[in-house]
Amino acid sequence: MTGRSLEVVVNLGDADVVSGQSIADAVRATLVDGGVRVGELSMTLLHDDAIRDLNHRYLGKDRPTDVIAFSLGEEDAVLGDVYLGVDQARRQAEELGVDIGEELLRLAVHGTLHVLGHDHPDGPERVESEMFVRQEALLTEILAARSERSDA
């Protein structure tokens, strides 16, 4: 870790569907909400082939996914890497009837919560879990703050 602050690095690659700043802001808001003052988190957007490879290699699942989060844990600071599947996010955004930028922010919050140690059950009950409720509340706050900034 390079300092005693909250550092967020966003790697968009060729995914130009959302700004790196908006993702970094969502990650910071989630970390601060979790009481984190010192940490470093990287957020990387990947296409299906790359995230499928990570999912297969580290989780034994041979398919693309929306989020993979690794908490690299330090005793006095958060340290983690989160990977977002931009193609899967696009499919989910279409299913939900939302903008892909909103879905990527949702996934950034989701992955950050995983790094912070939150988890959820698999299956349909996951949307009623404490983690998902917190995720959606944070996303609502983040979108409202973003809207207020653009109105100013």
ZITAHU-V773478 format. One record per pair of residues at least 24 apart in sequence whose ideal C-beta (glycine too) atoms are under 6 Angstrom apart, sorted by sequence separation. I is the first residue (numbers start at 0). J is the second residue. D is the distance in Angstrom with one decimal. If there is no record, write none. Layout:
i = {I I}
j = {J J}
d = {D D}
This chain:
i = {63 109 108 53 81 108 14 108 12 50 5 6 7 8 9 10 11 105 3 50 79 45 38 0 37 38 39 40 41 42 43 44 47 46 66 44 65 35 68 66 66 70 68 68 42 14 0 25 29 26 25 29 33 16 17 25 22 26 17 29 28 25}
j = {87 134 134 82 110 137 44 138 44 82 38 39 40 41 42 43 44 138 37 84 114 82 76 39 76 77 78 79 80 81 82 83 86 86 106 85 106 77 110 109 110 114 113 114 107 85 76 104 108 107 107 111 115 99 100 108 107 111 103 137 141 141}
d = {5.2 5.4 5.2 5.9 3.5 5.1 4.2 5.6 5.6 5.8 5.7 4.4 5.5 4.5 4.9 4.2 5.4 5.2 5.4 4.2 3.5 5.5 4.8 5.0 4.2 3.3 5.5 4.9 5.0 5.0 5.1 5.0 4.4 5.4 5.0 4.7 5.5 5.0 4.3 5.4 4.5 4.7 3.7 5.2 5.9 4.4 6.0 4.8 5.0 5.6 4.8 4.2 4.7 4.9 4.3 5.6 5.0 5.2 4.7 5.7 5.4 5.0}
